Amino acid sequence: MHQVERAIFDLRRGLPVLIVAGETRVLVQAIEGGAQTAVARLGELAGTTPSLVLSRHRRAILGPREVDQAARLPLPAGLVQRRLEALAFGATPAASLGRELLDECRAALETAEPADLAALALMRRALLIPSALVARVAEARQAEVTAALADGTLLAVEAEQAARCLDGAGGMLRRVSEARIPLVDAFDCRFILFREPDGMREHVAVVIGDPAPEAAVPLRLHSACLTGDLFGSLRCDCGEQLRNAVAEIEALGGGVLLYLAQEGRGIGLANKLRAYTLQDGGLDTLDADQILGFGEDERRYGVAVDMLVALGIRRVQLMTNNPLKMAALSEGGIEVVERQALYGTLNDQNHRYLTAKAERAGHLLDEVFQTRR
């Protein structure tokens, strides 16, 4: 796990890492920032022509859509950075690349191998664009790469370990610190901070009042939303849901709100802003995420289960409109005794966002739309 953690930080810093899959050694680098320089550097160090690994969601954008798997694309010679980024996460690859080059790229796509899939997992965990530059290390470069590993300028990680990084480390969440913080809608509150073992994410349990663990504890799982929670963005209803949840838990006599570091349904703030720009061009929230290479919802709730277990909570009254949250808690051994709806306000700015959540992601929002009619 330690090597994976270091690899994530190296990738975020723009450095290459080495993924080892059996006898295969593959150099990997993020596509974000300086992609053209990275291609040249990887090619020189590896002694082979780099390829671009695409998630299955991004692969579907390039077409044909019936192919539902990640792919590796050997990069055409002389591909400039603008076109490289158009392949990796551009909104209109056909317009950016031209039909002839796009058809050439489609024909050259190969099935992703274990090292490629491990690279994509690392990118997701690092909250980077889920595409990766990869280059197989040639025999003639093996000694040079080995020397770089020995002097610490290059880090190696096993493909199997990297591929599991998205699963987290169950039971290894650390309770770090806590403090009493009175809120406007709930005076008696404790904020308890938990940190994941790789140090990438911190989550907060807001314990309101003194909930009885043996009872069905009122619970809200709230994914962090900087734009909505802090700035009151009208593009979503997150800020309203957060404040309504606190007030409702207080009215019920106490409970818990888990504030989870899952910005943008798990894709991170940088990618969420990219998705917003795509939405300004007419896409809904789910299609925008898939253009970038992500799935409809990248969140995992194992960390929420671990937080509840640490708090001694096994039975909950869950405040949510999302059936996936109910299923995730149940699968983790938390009994969801009851679901309680929790709404924000429908407005002209968030109408398309909420419609996509209801019609495409299965969120239970009928009552919200009925009040608007």
Steps between C-alpha positions, in 0.01 A plus 500: 500500500786739582636488144155570356463805724836636383412427137180704530691803624769467233234490229330809642839675492538419131762228548504157332472177697577143401228235508619140515270225371687171499788541257348813349628840614299805397576865561187704576434873514192719534358663188431826686741787443797486265375192317725557201811525718391192692467298178853588395642433845323165537606390153863587568511323838304192387654466157156439345224714352251597774132410483190664644281286726130593500233393747206305362281808538736716295549217252123502442512872424746439217266232363375253412304496824440124509861451613476499880858467618809709562740534210859588419577723203854504353552870437533609137832667421507877539174525695499851648384566854171656394403185315631276776274672751212483252542122497525475877220728615387737225127560459497470120779262391372480142510879460835536677679214328331484164312197375801338332724510809217392728429199277873419501505511881190282528656238275820499706332446840614192690355326804641636825727265693534463881768770525279739302200436726722554804608835354138609460423401860788714624376798297152469647632468854720804442194698377664553162348460153448122463727465199869416521814519295677163508819364344633144518865495609720363222771245576766756411368737769461248782833582663432874494154453654641267765759762591227765532311271735814439706581868550138591580429721200241248378244306702369152417161356599351158433206508257284286726544740792433804283184345355359458852560860608142604424368247750657692787630325808206370699540526874809724476323837525659708778310716745726804525345786695173650620349816644166642609370752246156659552305555179217741424249217463655258750680639804624171649737362235826309493716496186711183478761481225598168340794457262544230236826304522647644179452853635315612187159556657362614832136456601304655786229351717274771641337349808194704596372457855552165667349235270439157654703244299247224568221701336456577129725806489397780263778511241596708199785403265600828340759520222708815523403770251716812527294701253162412653579454869724805543408739219132420452527396135166485321623221270420238765296461819789377716528799730130494579506127560793541740331767709162327488662178618659668802171666596302178453743290703477755779118493483507120529694522825849441365688287253801506268597671178798348319670766290687294241788620280327396177484823302318470169367148568856390564687659207656788693462876474725551197306250294167626631585847366595344167164322497320827576661656193379208290150542645505862386529355150173309540594169667332374813701417812537129423602541136753769596669264746514224240658734244784540750528123534310447826199284577162632610602491867857438617418501871559207732347487845727256683648796686152597625449149634837516679410837655166369626665191647756723675211698648325181614205550263343198327137608442404821321214710372660617177427842352549456128339498158768267365426124509870424445581639844242274660638197319861585584430529873300178502778316319743633761298358787316817602124448541299769324179494704336784312565743216407864537491730199714814509449774244638832394323754280444449129599805293574585139874449553486151655197362312707313241734365770217364713318365196806296402533367855135394503464362148844351445647430845180383671485763774158522667402857419138480384378724781750772406372519144133479609540815708625687192201406283 
